[in-house]
Amino acid sequence: MTASQRFTAEIDRAVVRFGDGWTALRGARLFITGGTGYFGRWLLPALIRADAVHGLGLTATVLSRDPARFLADAPEVAASPAVRFHPGDVRDFAFPDGDFTHAIHGAATSAAATFHRREDALTKFDTTLQGARRLLDFATERRIPRLLMLGSGAFYGPLPADRAAYAEDLPVAPSPDNLDVAIGHAKRAAEFLSAAYAERHGLSISTARCFSFVGPHLPLDLHYAIGNFIRDALRGEAITVGGDGTPVRAYLYAGDLVVWLLTLLVRGAPGRAYNVGSDQAVTIADLAQRVARVVAPAVPVRVLGTTTDVATRNVYVPSIERARGELGLDVWTPLDEAIRLTADVARAGAAPTQARN
């Protein structure tokens, strides 16, 4: 099976899992920012496939500065009449013609720009916040009935010692002098803007605070530990953990993520934020061992760092009880399967180190 066929099968699984939810998007006219990033690489094919299977008659207009680069790697999107691209920068794009029923705002600075340090903290903050305000101005002018704003788990500050995961109402914020979490500062400000616009203009907005994800088309050579581990395993090289392996993470499969985002779009409570991710915690050292076991059992795992006498805690795990209890969302794909599927598509595509923006 080719990489394209494997990926298509995963898109089909997501479309089936969303089930009757597609009814709410019949005839929908969506405007999407950030649609040519990693989330969009899953979301757009899912919309196209659902439109074909269910005859939804939906359309998606996607804001992009460089659609040709994205479409070169997404032929199923390029061939679809349901998707069109609107040129522009999220900070100052010209409003496209037409009326829209839904908007998904996911634009932010690119992962590659962060990894290669091509943008400083102020640029990241300005791009993220100005983009959110521009989208809210557009939604206000066109009276778009329903919006989903994609936030970040970086919204939160350090996790208290008595907590195992972040709940949405946990009152912790990043320190204002922490320039490494510029996105977190901007996403907090964007949530304020969303609340203020909703109150003043009557907009219906839900927010998805997104944590960590894995799945086919995840860049394997940027700053994602799980992607780096999969890359090394596919090369037959030792999987290397640069630190001491104690940080704790949790990864939601991208096929599950599609269902989460669409559910929040059509059923999320207005004015409410939901953590989006997995609550199945794993240390980075254990993650490296899992990747080795699933992808290439013969490769060794090396942990380079050593623990110190200074107690440190690095946990980035969401509580998903709100999404699970209110919307029936869950972690359907086990982490080992998610790792295997990511590696299988990368292996079939014979490009395990290809970076995507």
Phi, psi and chi 1 to 4 in degrees:
 res  aa     phi    psi   chi1   chi2   chi3   chi4
   1 MET       -  134.4 -172.8 -179.0  -67.6      -
   2 THR   -75.4  166.7   67.1      -      -      -
   3 ALA   -59.9  -41.1      -      -      -      -
   4 SER   -62.7  -42.2  176.6      -      -      -
   5 GLN   -66.2  -41.1  -70.6  168.9  -28.4      -
   6 ARG   -62.6  -44.6  -70.1  176.3 -177.2  -88.7
   7 PHE   -65.4  -41.6 -178.5   57.7      -      -
   8 THR   -59.2  -39.0  -63.0      -      -      -
   9 ALA   -62.7  -36.6      -      -      -      -
  10 GLU   -71.6  -36.6  -68.5  -52.6  -61.1      -
  11 ILE   -62.0  -43.3  -68.1  -64.4      -      -
  12 ASP   -59.9  -39.9  -74.7  -17.8      -      -
  13 ARG   -61.2  -41.8  -81.2 -148.0  -54.2  164.1
  14 ALA   -66.2  -40.8      -      -      -      -
  15 VAL   -62.2  -43.3  169.2      -      -      -
  16 VAL   -65.7  -41.3  170.0      -      -      -
  17 ARG   -64.2  -34.9 -169.2  178.9  -65.1  -79.1
  18 PHE   -68.8  -23.5 -166.5   46.5      -      -
  19 GLY    52.8 -124.4      -      -      -      -
  20 ASP   -68.4  -10.7  -65.5  -21.0      -      -
  21 GLY   -60.3  -25.2      -      -      -      -
  22 TRP   -64.1  -23.1  -68.1  112.0      -      -
  23 THR   -57.1  -36.5  -57.6      -      -      -
  24 ALA   -69.5  -14.0      -      -      -      -
  25 LEU  -107.5   13.2  -67.6  175.2      -      -
  26 ARG   -66.1  124.5 -171.7  169.7  -62.2  -81.3
  27 GLY    73.6   10.2      -      -      -      -
  28 ALA   -67.0  146.7      -      -      -      -
  29 ARG  -122.9  102.0  -61.1  178.0  -57.5  -78.0
  30 LEU   -98.8  143.6  -61.3  100.5      -      -
  31 PHE  -115.9  126.8 -178.9   73.3      -      -
  32 ILE  -128.5  127.8  -59.4  172.6      -      -
  33 THR  -106.4  151.1   73.5      -      -      -
  34 GLY    75.0   16.2      -      -      -      -
  35 GLY   -77.2   -5.9      -      -      -      -
  36 THR  -107.8   14.7   55.5      -      -      -
  37 GLY   -94.4 -163.0      -      -      -      -
  38 TYR   -63.5  -43.2  178.9   55.8      -      -
  39 PHE   -62.4  -43.0  -75.0   13.4      -      -
  40 GLY   -65.1  -29.5      -      -      -      -
  41 ARG   -63.6  -21.2 -172.8   64.3 -175.2   87.2
  42 TRP   -99.5  -42.9  -80.3   80.1      -      -
  43 LEU   -66.5  -44.6 -176.9   60.0      -      -
  44 LEU   -64.8  -47.4  -64.5 -176.1      -      -
  45 PRO   -59.7  -34.6  -27.3   37.0      -      -
  46 ALA   -65.8  -42.2      -      -      -      -
  47 LEU   -63.6  -42.8  -69.0  171.1      -      -
  48 ILE   -64.0  -45.2  -69.4  167.3      -      -
  49 ARG   -65.0  -43.4 -177.9   61.3  174.4  159.6
  50 ALA   -63.8  -38.3      -      -      -      -
  51 ASP   -61.6  -40.4 -175.8   56.4      -      -
  52 ALA   -70.4  -41.4      -      -      -      -
  53 VAL   -73.7  -42.7  170.4      -      -      -
  54 HIS  -103.2   -1.7  -61.9  -64.4      -      -
  55 GLY    58.6   48.3      -      -      -      -
  56 LEU   -75.1  -27.1  -60.4  175.0      -      -
  57 GLY    66.9   29.5      -      -      -      -
  58 LEU   -88.5  160.1   62.4   76.4      -      -
  59 THR  -135.7  152.0   60.0      -      -      -
  60 ALA  -132.0  125.7      -      -      -      -
  61 THR  -103.7  122.8  -61.7      -      -      -
  62 VAL  -115.5  121.1 -178.1      -      -      -
  63 LEU   -74.0  132.5  180.0   69.8      -      -
  64 SER  -157.8  141.9  175.9      -      -      -
  65 ARG   -83.9  -24.3  -71.1  175.8  -64.5 -178.8
  66 ASP  -148.5   70.6 -172.6    7.7      -      -
  67 PRO   -64.4  -29.7   21.4  -32.1      -      -
  68 ALA   -60.2  -39.2      -      -      -      -
  69 ARG   -64.1  -42.0 -175.8  176.0 -177.1 -178.9
  70 PHE   -67.0  -45.4  171.9   79.0      -      -
  71 LEU   -67.7  -25.3  -67.7  173.2      -      -
  72 ALA   -61.5  -25.7      -      -      -      -
  73 ASP  -107.7    3.1 -172.1   43.3      -      -
  74 ALA  -135.0   67.5      -      -      -      -
  75 PRO   -61.1  -30.3   21.1  -33.2      -      -
  76 GLU   -67.1  -26.7   69.9  -82.4   20.7      -
  77 VAL   -79.8  -42.3  176.8      -      -      -
  78 ALA   -60.0  -32.1      -      -      -      -
  79 ALA   -87.1   -2.7      -      -      -      -
  80 SER   -95.2  130.8  172.9      -      -      -
  81 PRO   -77.0   -7.8   28.6  -34.5      -      -
  82 ALA   -78.3  -16.3      -      -      -      -
  83 VAL  -118.3  131.3  176.1      -      -      -
  84 ARG  -130.8  156.9   72.2  179.5 -175.8   93.6
  85 PHE  -111.6  140.8  -72.1   85.3      -      -
  86 HIS  -115.4  118.6 -179.7   71.8      -      -
  87 PRO   -72.7  143.5   27.1  -34.0      -      -
  88 GLY   154.5  164.9      -      -      -      -
  89 ASP   -97.2  139.1 -173.7  -65.8      -      -
  90 VAL   -60.1  -24.7   69.1      -      -      -
  91 ARG   -74.8  -26.2  -66.6  168.0  -69.3 -173.1
  92 ASP  -149.7   28.2   57.5    6.5      -      -
  93 PHE   -62.7  145.5   65.4   90.2      -      -
  94 ALA   -70.6  136.4      -      -      -      -
  95 PHE   -67.6  127.9  -64.7  167.0      -      -
  96 PRO   -70.1  156.9   26.2  -34.0      -      -
  97 ASP   -71.2  158.9  -65.0  -26.8      -      -
  98 GLY   101.2  171.0      -      -      -      -
  99 ASP  -104.5  151.6  -64.0  -36.4      -      -
 100 PHE  -132.4  146.1  -62.9   88.8      -      -
 101 THR   -98.6  -25.0   59.8      -      -      -
 102 HIS  -144.1  151.4  -58.6   76.8      -      -
 103 ALA  -136.4  138.7      -      -      -      -
 104 ILE  -120.8  118.5  -59.1  174.3      -      -
 105 HIS  -105.6  106.7  176.0   58.1      -      -
 106 GLY  -123.6    3.8      -      -      -      -
 107 ALA   -70.2  139.8      -      -      -      -
 108 ALA  -158.1 -176.0      -      -      -      -
 109 THR   -66.9  153.6   55.8      -      -      -
 110 SER   -77.8  152.8   74.9      -      -      -
 111 ALA   -62.7  -38.1      -      -      -      -
 112 ALA   -65.4  -39.0      -      -      -      -
 113 ALA   -63.8  -38.3      -      -      -      -
 114 THR   -65.2  -47.4  -63.1      -      -      -
 115 PHE   -62.3  -42.0  178.4   72.8      -      -
 116 HIS   -90.7    7.5  -65.0  -65.5      -      -
 117 ARG    55.0   44.1  -60.1 -174.4 -179.0  -83.9
 118 ARG   -89.2   -6.3  -66.1 -161.3  -63.4  -99.6
 119 GLU  -134.2  135.4  -64.7  173.7  -29.1      -
 120 ASP   -87.5  177.5   62.4   12.6      -      -
 121 ALA   -61.0  -40.4      -      -      -      -
 122 LEU   -66.4  -39.6 -172.5   56.9      -      -
 123 THR   -63.8  -42.7  -59.7      -      -      -
 124 LYS   -60.3  -45.3  -67.3  178.3 -173.9  177.6
 125 PHE   -62.4  -49.4 -177.8   88.9      -      -
 126 ASP   -62.8  -45.5  -75.9  -14.9      -      -
 127 THR   -60.5  -45.4  -61.0      -      -      -
 128 THR   -66.0  -47.0  -57.4      -      -      -
 129 LEU   -74.3  -43.2 -171.3   56.9      -      -
 130 GLN   -63.6  -37.0  -69.7  172.2   17.5      -
 131 GLY   -63.3  -42.1      -      -      -      -
 132 ALA   -62.2  -43.6      -      -      -      -
 133 ARG   -67.1  -37.6 -174.8  149.4 -160.2  169.6
 134 ARG   -63.8  -42.3 -173.5   63.9  176.0  168.0
 135 LEU   -64.4  -40.5 -174.4  -79.4      -      -
 136 LEU   -67.0  -37.0  -70.3  166.9      -      -
 137 ASP   -63.1  -42.1  -75.8  -23.1      -      -
 138 PHE   -62.7  -46.3  174.7   55.2      -      -
 139 ALA   -62.8  -36.0      -      -      -      -
 140 THR   -68.3  -46.1  -62.1      -      -      -
 141 GLU   -63.2  -40.4  178.9  177.3  -61.6      -
 142 ARG   -93.8   -0.6  -61.7  -62.6  171.7   83.1
 143 ARG    54.3   51.0  -53.4  -54.9  -55.4  168.8
 144 ILE   -69.4  123.9  -61.3  177.2      -      -
 145 PRO   -66.5  -28.6  -22.0   34.1      -      -
 146 ARG  -144.9  130.3 -178.7   66.0 -176.1  148.2
 147 LEU  -128.8  142.7  -78.4   73.5      -      -
 148 LEU  -122.0  119.9  177.5   63.8      -      -
 149 MET  -101.2  127.9  -54.8  -69.6  -78.3      -
 150 LEU   -91.4  113.1  -57.1 -167.5      -      -
 151 GLY   -99.2 -155.4      -      -      -      -
 152 SER  -147.9  151.1  170.1      -      -      -
 153 GLY   -65.2  -15.6      -      -      -      -
 154 ALA   -67.1   -7.8      -      -      -      -
 155 PHE   -53.1  -34.1  172.7   96.3      -      -
 156 TYR   -90.3  156.6  -57.6  103.3      -      -
 157 GLY   -91.7 -163.0      -      -      -      -
 158 PRO   -58.5  139.5  -24.6   34.8      -      -
 159 LEU   -75.7  127.3 -173.0   67.5      -      -
 160 PRO   -58.1  152.3  -24.9   34.8      -      -
 161 ALA   -63.5  -24.3      -      -      -      -
 162 ASP   -91.5    8.9   62.1  -17.6      -      -
 163 ARG  -117.6  143.9  -61.1  -67.9 -172.7  101.0
 164 ALA   -99.7  -14.5      -      -      -      -
 165 ALA  -157.8  161.9      -      -      -      -
 166 TYR   -85.7  121.5  -69.4   97.5      -      -
 167 ALA   -94.1  154.0      -      -      -      -
 168 GLU   -60.5  -28.4  -71.9   88.2  -11.8      -
 169 ASP   -96.9   12.6   57.4   -2.1      -      -
 170 LEU   -70.8  121.3 -170.9   63.8      -      -
 171 PRO   -85.3   64.8   32.6  -34.2      -      -
 172 VAL  -127.3  141.3  -65.6      -      -      -
 173 ALA  -135.1  154.8      -      -      -      -
 174 PRO   -63.7  148.9   -3.4    9.9      -      -
 175 SER   -62.8  136.5  172.6      -      -      -
 176 PRO   -63.7  -18.5   19.9  -31.2      -      -
 177 ASP   -96.2    9.1   61.4   -5.5      -      -
 178 ASN   -88.6   97.0 -174.5   -9.7      -      -
 179 LEU   -75.3  -13.4  -58.2 -174.1      -      -
 180 ASP   -72.9  -14.9  -68.6  -26.2      -      -
 181 VAL  -117.4   44.8  -70.2      -      -      -
 182 ALA   -56.1  -38.4      -      -      -      -
 183 ILE   -61.5  -41.5  -67.4  -65.8      -      -
 184 GLY   -61.7  -44.7      -      -      -      -
 185 HIS   -60.1  -44.5  -63.5  -54.9      -      -
 186 ALA   -67.0  -38.8      -      -      -      -
 187 LYS   -67.5  -34.4  -68.3  -64.8 -172.5 -179.7
 188 ARG   -63.0  -45.7  -69.1 -173.3   70.8   88.7
 189 ALA   -63.6  -36.8      -      -      -      -
 190 ALA   -65.0  -35.7      -      -      -      -
 191 GLU   -66.6  -36.1  -73.0 -160.1   29.5      -
 192 PHE   -61.6  -46.5  166.3   79.8      -      -
 193 LEU   -58.0  -42.6  -77.8  178.5      -      -
 194 SER   -59.9  -44.7  -66.8      -      -      -
 195 ALA   -64.8  -40.6      -      -      -      -
 196 ALA   -68.5  -42.0      -      -      -      -
 197 TYR   -66.2  -38.9  -89.0   70.0      -      -
 198 ALA   -62.0  -42.4      -      -      -      -
 199 GLU   -68.6  -43.7 -179.8 -178.4   51.9      -
 200 ARG   -76.2  -37.6  175.8  176.1  -71.2 -175.2
 201 HIS  -114.1    0.4  -57.8  -67.9      -      -
 202 GLY    73.5   26.8      -      -      -      -
 203 LEU   -77.0  147.2  -61.2  178.4      -      -
 204 SER  -101.6  107.8  174.6      -      -      -
 205 ILE  -131.2  131.6  -53.3  171.9      -      -
 206 SER  -116.8  155.9  -65.7      -      -      -
 207 THR  -122.4  135.2  -61.5      -      -      -
 208 ALA  -106.5  111.5      -      -      -      -
 209 ARG   -88.4  101.9  -67.2  179.5 -173.3  159.0
 210 CYS   -90.5  135.9  -59.5      -      -      -
 211 PHE  -104.2 -114.5  -81.1   72.7      -      -
 212 SER  -118.2  145.9  -58.5      -      -      -
 213 PHE  -141.2  160.0  -52.9   93.3      -      -
 214 VAL  -148.1  149.6   62.7      -      -      -
 215 GLY   160.7  168.2      -      -      -      -
 216 PRO   -50.3  142.2  -30.2   37.0      -      -
 217 HIS    79.6    1.7  -64.5  -67.3      -      -
 218 LEU   -63.8  131.8  178.8   75.9      -      -
 219 PRO   -59.9  132.0  -22.9   34.0      -      -
 220 LEU   -99.5   -3.2  -57.1 -173.4      -      -
 221 ASP  -126.9   25.5   59.0   -7.8      -      -
 222 LEU  -107.2 -143.4  -63.2 -177.2      -      -
 223 HIS   -99.1   28.5   53.7  -75.5      -      -
 224 TYR  -100.0  114.8  -54.5  116.3      -      -
 225 ALA   -57.1  -44.6      -      -      -      -
 226 ILE   -65.2  -35.9 -165.6  166.5      -      -
 227 GLY   -66.7  -42.1      -      -      -      -
 228 ASN   -62.5  -40.0  -64.3  168.1      -      -
 229 PHE   -64.5  -43.2  -63.6  163.4      -      -
 230 ILE   -64.0  -41.9  -67.3  171.1      -      -
 231 ARG   -57.8  -49.2  174.0 -157.9   61.4 -161.2
 232 ASP   -62.0  -41.6  -67.1  -15.3      -      -
 233 ALA   -63.7  -41.2      -      -      -      -
 234 LEU   -64.7  -30.1  -71.8  170.8      -      -
 235 ARG   -81.5  -10.2  -70.7  175.0  171.0  174.5
 236 GLY    76.9   19.3      -      -      -      -
 237 GLU   -97.6  161.7  -60.2  174.3   -7.7      -
 238 ALA   -60.3  135.6      -      -      -      -
 239 ILE   -82.9  121.5  -63.9  175.7      -      -
 240 THR  -112.9  126.2  -57.8      -      -      -
 241 VAL  -101.2  116.2  178.6      -      -      -
 242 GLY   -69.2  -34.4      -      -      -      -
 243 GLY   -95.3 -149.2      -      -      -      -
 244 ASP   -94.2   -0.3   63.8    9.9      -      -
 245 GLY    82.4    4.2      -      -      -      -
 246 THR   -87.2  -20.3   60.4      -      -      -
 247 PRO   -53.7  146.9  -28.3   37.6      -      -
 248 VAL  -113.6  130.3  179.9      -      -      -
 249 ARG  -133.7  173.9  -61.1  -68.0 -176.3  -94.6
 250 ALA  -150.7  139.4      -      -      -      -
 251 TYR  -125.7  125.0  -64.4   89.3      -      -
 252 LEU   -95.3  136.0 -176.1   69.1      -      -
 253 TYR   -67.9  140.5 -177.8   57.1      -      -
 254 ALA   -63.2  -31.0      -      -      -      -
 255 GLY   -64.6  -37.0      -      -      -      -
 256 ASP   -68.9  -39.8  -65.4   -8.5      -      -
 257 LEU   -55.1  -42.2  169.4   66.8      -      -
 258 VAL   -54.3  -45.9  169.1      -      -      -
 259 VAL   -66.7  -39.3  179.3      -      -      -
 260 TRP   -59.9  -50.0  -81.5   61.4      -      -
 261 LEU   -64.0  -42.8  -64.6 -178.1      -      -
 262 LEU   -66.1  -36.9  -68.3  171.1      -      -
 263 THR   -64.8  -43.5  -60.1      -      -      -
 264 LEU   -63.7  -35.8  -68.2 -176.6      -      -
 265 LEU   -62.6  -44.3  177.8   65.0      -      -
 266 VAL   -97.4  -18.9  -57.8      -      -      -
 267 ARG  -129.7   -6.8  -67.9  178.6   49.5 -146.7
 268 GLY   -62.2  143.6      -      -      -      -
 269 ALA   -71.5  134.4      -      -      -      -
 270 PRO   -58.2  137.8  -23.7   34.1      -      -
 271 GLY    76.8   11.6      -      -      -      -
 272 ARG  -116.7  140.6 -160.2  145.5  173.2   82.2
 273 ALA  -104.6  143.3      -      -      -      -
 274 TYR  -129.3  130.4  -62.4   85.5      -      -
 275 ASN   -66.5  139.7  -72.9  -22.7      -      -
 276 VAL  -125.5  116.3  174.4      -      -      -
 277 GLY   162.6 -169.3      -      -      -      -
 278 SER  -100.1  148.0  168.3      -      -      -
 279 ASP  -104.9   13.8   59.9   -7.0      -      -
 280 GLN   -93.9   93.8  -61.8  174.0    8.8      -
 281 ALA   -72.7  147.3      -      -      -      -
 282 VAL  -149.4  138.0   58.8      -      -      -
 283 THR   -74.7  157.5   67.3      -      -      -
 284 ILE   -62.7  -37.1  -68.1  -63.4      -      -
 285 ALA   -63.8  -43.0      -      -      -      -
 286 ASP   -67.9  -35.7 -176.3   50.3      -      -
 287 LEU   -59.9  -44.3  176.8   66.5      -      -
 288 ALA   -60.2  -41.9      -      -      -      -
 289 GLN   -64.7  -39.2  -64.6  -72.7   -9.6      -
 290 ARG   -62.7  -45.9  -79.1  173.6  177.1 -107.4
 291 VAL   -60.5  -44.4  170.7      -      -      -
 292 ALA   -60.3  -46.7      -      -      -      -
 293 ARG   -62.2  -40.5 -177.3  175.2   67.9 -111.0
 294 VAL   -80.2  -40.4  171.6      -      -      -
 295 VAL   -96.6  -44.8 -179.5      -      -      -
 296 ALA  -153.1   83.1      -      -      -      -
 297 PRO   -58.0  -20.9  -24.8   34.0      -      -
 298 ALA   -81.1  -16.8      -      -      -      -
 299 VAL   -78.7  143.1  -55.7      -      -      -
 300 PRO   -81.2  161.3   29.3  -34.3      -      -
 301 VAL  -116.5  129.1  173.2      -      -      -
 302 ARG  -120.2  128.6  -65.9 -164.4  -60.1 -127.1
 303 VAL  -106.3  111.0  179.7      -      -      -
 304 LEU   -81.7  -36.1  -59.4 -177.8      -      -
 305 GLY   -78.7  165.9      -      -      -      -
 306 THR  -127.3  150.9   57.7      -      -      -
 307 THR   -72.8  157.2   56.2      -      -      -
 308 THR  -121.6  175.7   67.7      -      -      -
 309 ASP   -76.7  -12.1  -66.9  -26.7      -      -
 310 VAL   -83.7  123.3  178.9      -      -      -
 311 ALA   -74.4  119.8      -      -      -      -
 312 THR  -125.8  154.5   58.8      -      -      -
 313 ARG  -138.0  122.7 -167.9  162.2 -176.0 -106.6
 314 ASN  -130.3   95.0 -174.9  -25.8      -      -
 315 VAL  -125.5  128.4  178.9      -      -      -
 316 TYR  -133.3   77.3 -169.4   62.2      -      -
 317 VAL  -135.8  128.9  177.2      -      -      -
 318 PRO   -90.7  148.5   34.6  -35.5      -      -
 319 SER   -80.2  133.1  165.8      -      -      -
 320 ILE  -116.8   23.7   56.7  172.0      -      -
 321 GLU   -63.4  -33.4  -69.4  -51.8  -53.2      -
 322 ARG   -64.7  -51.2  178.0  176.3  -68.9 -179.1
 323 ALA   -65.1  -38.9      -      -      -      -
 324 ARG   -67.4  -45.1 -176.2 -179.5  -82.5  134.2
 325 GLY   -75.1  -39.9      -      -      -      -
 326 GLU   -85.5  -33.1  -65.4 -178.1   10.3      -
 327 LEU  -122.4   -1.4  -58.4  172.1      -      -
 328 GLY    72.3   19.6      -      -      -      -
 329 LEU   -82.5  155.7  -64.2  168.8      -      -
 330 ASP  -160.1  175.7 -146.3  -26.9      -      -
 331 VAL   -93.4   98.0 -179.1      -      -      -
 332 TRP   -87.6  -28.7  -62.5  -64.6      -      -
 333 THR  -103.4  115.5  -55.2      -      -      -
 334 PRO   -59.5  151.3  -21.8   32.9      -      -
 335 LEU   -58.8  -42.8  178.8   56.6      -      -
 336 ASP   -60.5  -40.0  -76.2    2.2      -      -
 337 GLU   -67.1  -40.0 -177.3 -178.3   -5.2      -
 338 ALA   -61.4  -41.7      -      -      -      -
 339 ILE   -62.6  -46.1  -68.5  168.4      -      -
 340 ARG   -61.0  -45.7  178.9 -175.7   60.9   78.7
 341 LEU   -63.4  -40.7  -69.3  165.3      -      -
 342 THR   -62.1  -45.8  -55.0      -      -      -
 343 ALA   -67.7  -39.2      -      -      -      -
 344 ASP   -61.2  -44.5  -76.7   -9.2      -      -
 345 VAL   -68.7  -41.0  172.0      -      -      -
 346 ALA   -63.2  -42.1      -      -      -      -
 347 ARG   -65.2  -43.4 -174.3 -174.9  -69.3  111.2
 348 ALA   -66.7  -30.0      -      -      -      -
 349 GLY   -83.0   -7.9      -      -      -      -
 350 ALA    54.2   32.6      -      -      -      -
 351 ALA  -141.7   59.5      -      -      -      -
 352 PRO   -66.8  -14.1   23.9  -33.9      -      -
 353 THR  -109.8   10.4   63.0      -      -      -
 354 GLN   -71.1  127.3 -179.1  179.8   -0.7      -
 355 ALA   -92.9  143.7      -      -      -      -
 356 ARG  -127.5  144.9  -61.6 -171.3   62.1  -99.9
 357 ASN  -104.6      -  -63.0  -35.7      -      -
